[in-house]
Amino acid sequence: MALRAKNGMCESTLTFYLTPKSILIIILSIQSALLGTIGLEKIGLGILILRQLIGFIYLTFVPGFLLFCILEINNLSNINKVALYSAGLSLSLLMFTGFLISLSYPLIGISKPISETSLIVTITVIVTLLCCVFYIRNKGFSITLSIHKERIFSPCVFSLLLLPFLAIFGTYFLNFYDNNFLLIILLVVVSAIPIIINKFPEYVYSTTVWVIAISLLLYISLDTIYIRFTDVTVEILLCNLTITNGFWDPAYPGSLYSMLGVTVLYPIYSLVSGIDLTWTVKVILPLLYSLVPLTLYYVYKQQTNEKIAFLSCFFFMGMYEFYTWAGVTMKTVSSGLFLALFLLLIADDKMDKVTRRVLLIIFTLSLTVSHYGTSYIFMFCILGSLIILLVLEKMRMRENHEDHVRVIAPAFVVLYITFAISWYIYTVGGSWFAAMVNIGNHIITSILTGYILPEGSYALEILISQHSFSLQALKVLLILFAIFMIIGIMAQVCKTLFKFKKEYEVLSLSFAFASSTIFVGYASGMVTPDRMYHLISYCLAPFSIIGGSATIEGIAKFFKHHSNKAGDHNYFKVLSILLIAFFLFNSGFISDVIMKDYPGAPVYISKSRIIGNGSPAEKRYLHWTYATEYCVESAKWLAEKRDVKLSVIADITSIPKLKYCSVGNALCYGVDVSRIQRLSYVYLDYFNVIDGLFASGKLVFNITDALPELGNYSKIYTNGYSEIYYYC
């Protein structure tokens, strides 16, 4: 590898001449470093964080980079895009490798294929083989990469890179000193970026998107030393099952376990990188999900411009679902990245036809085995898109010749549907007839539980309940930007404002139709739309910006405040102010700093106020979502000491903690004393012992009303903040 610095009038450039040999030296050096750190740990000389850091880089980028270079060696000019494609290919390779070795290794006498030694040997061999294929296929190839030093070492870039550290130290001070001052500063700085983004050089926009993404994700994921209790509670239990068994078992009941993007991918990360599953959720998931907004930035930029692309990503990241649920849930991290990469394949003009088709198959099949709900919604959307495209062709409303190879083609849609149905049949077992009878119910159930009626979602409260001012204002903003989406799509279809790919427009229409569940649910009071809102924003985020700008322009013209001199600049300023308000209400800033009311999902930022004088509803949600070390300590004690044949009685806030500590069976809860049987345990956490409250669903009672006979039970454990009783 040659290195040359070219000094010009304005900037200096580092030019790297890369050959297959130099690339292999770098890759094999990373592989050797990982093996070396693992070896040092085995002899007791491990270096803190080094194995974890190298392991993450190696697993996330190295296998996929080799695959991408084998397929598309001539398309390495955009380093960021190469990294994104490499990450997607790496995750796919890890998932399907874990699947294949779980089936094949036991046949040759290896009983635990998903174990540290087995995985390290397998992945090392695969990467080495890929290196050989890469070298043979690309002999004589060389590429020149130029890096502008001023762009990397500019004060703007360094200032932005401080934000993730602000999130890290902010959560530290909140966790251990009950001080959220640094996090408040973080939210203020992030909220100001849309209004000052015009002062940033355009080459910094992509960096800005990633920095905001990782900062917001860490702002939530690092709260407490435990996980945030969402869907990931059960996901961790299933991942632990894979690690304990040493293989992935397709016969295990439950649709979630059949998702390779959960029960295979993250055990591999944990075992190879030496990261506990809890910290895999808290660190690895945010790092992976931060690639999603960056991918979407290139999707939007390719079809609009840098400013709209950035504001679209800011809208996408500003939703509380982005960092309070999607970014800390295994299935949404995996499926979200593959969905974003699918959209990038639609927008990317420069990719070879064959490579595009190969990546299309890999990413969409990986999406299928990452999240049933997302994969089924995606299936209906691409099927609807294909029908619309075929109708348009018949009506001769599309150009007969396009330089862009179609992604949503009949063969692709048939392949995707066939694989989705086949995977379901394979994992549920039984006959084809029985599986086909049940798959309709499975599709509906997966979509309902994943997006429409998820367990514990509070979006219904936001939409139909008379709640705090902050949540009511957030409801208005969510509806406003949904209207902007509709206006944006209509404006694009009628006026062709930007160069969106026809497939992207049609797919957006399909997602917009899917979003009708939001408004139907709002009208009926039966749907929680927050997750669906987040999902459709993958496609529709740029239309919210386009529609918002068009709406503001129309209002300005109506009131005769429009001037040609002002142009779009002032429209985007007004829209940026709306985005700032949208972000501040979503993030909990307004609730904590100004209104002092119920913040919703980002409840932890108001922890000190809520613990001190919060309402019962606020305390219920805080303790249902987060755990103290005292509660986890007592739950672990119960898991170790209890008689598994006996029931455990607890309120709704304690259930996630008990599941997290493997006390997930034989649970019942409520305020009906008659349900409490003799010879059972009663588990009380901080919410019950210190606050003196007991939650049944969304209802909160005094503990004395819920358990009037508690004084007659035998107390068998207490640590001052959590208690366990035995009812004999």
ZIJOVEN-V706705 format. One line per field, one symbol per residue. ss: DSSP state (@ for helix, = for strand, . for the rest). phi: phi as a letter, one per 20 degrees, with the letter a starting at -180 (. if undefined). Layout:
ss: ???
phi: ???
//
This chain:
ss: .======....========@@@@@@@@@@@@@@@@@@@@@@@.......@@@@@@@@@@@@@@@@@@@@@@@......@@@@@@@@@@@@@@@@@@@@@@@@@@@@@@.......@@@@@@@@@@@@@@@@@@@@@@....=======@@@@..@@@@@@.@@@@@@@@@@@@@@@@...@@@@@@@@@@@@@@@@@@@..@@@@@@@@@@@@@@@@@@@@..........@@@@@@@@@@@@@@..........@@@.@@@@.@@@@@@@@@...@@@@@@@@@@@@@@@@@@@@@@@@@@@..@@@@@@@@@@@@@.@@@@@.@@@.@@@@@@@@@@@@@@@@@@.....@@@@@@@@@@@@@@@@...@@@@@@@@@@@@@@@@@@@@@@@...............@@@@@@@@@@@@@@@@@@@...@@@@@@@@@@@@@@@@@@@@@......@@@@@@....@@@@@@@@@@@@@@@@@@@@@@@@@@@......@@@@@@@@@@@@@.@@@@@@@@@.....@@@@@@@@@@@@@@@@@@@@@@@@@@@@@........@@@@@@@@@@@@@@@@@@@@@.@@@@@@@.......@@@@@@@@@@@..@@@@@@@@@@...@@@@@@@@@@@@@.....===..@@@@@@@@@......==....@@@....=====.@@@@...====..====@@@@...@@@.=====....=====.
phi: .eccddedfdbdceddddcgffffffffffffffffffffffdndfdgmffffffffffecfffffffffebfecdfefffgfffffffffffffffgffffeefgfdnefcfecgfffffffffffffffffgfffdgnebcdddceffffdfgffffffffgfffffffffffdclcdgffffgfffffffgedffeefffegfffgfffffffffgefefmedfefcffgffffffffffffnaedfeffoffffeffdedffgfgfffemdggfffffcfgfffffffffffgfffffdcbfffffffffffffffffdecffccgffffffffffffffffefeeefgffgfffgffffffffedaggfffffffffffffffffffffeledffccfeffeedgffffffffffffffffeemneffffffefffffffffffececffnfdffffedeedfgfffffgffffgfffggffffffffedlfceffgfffffffffffffgfffffffemdcdefffgffffgeegfffffffffffffffffeldebfffmfgffffffffffffgfffffnfffeedelcfengefffdgfffffbffgfffgffffeccefffffffffffeefeffefcdbeffegffffgemdedldbbqdefffeeflbdddcdggefeemcbdcmeeccfffffcfegfeeefdbbcncbccdddd
//
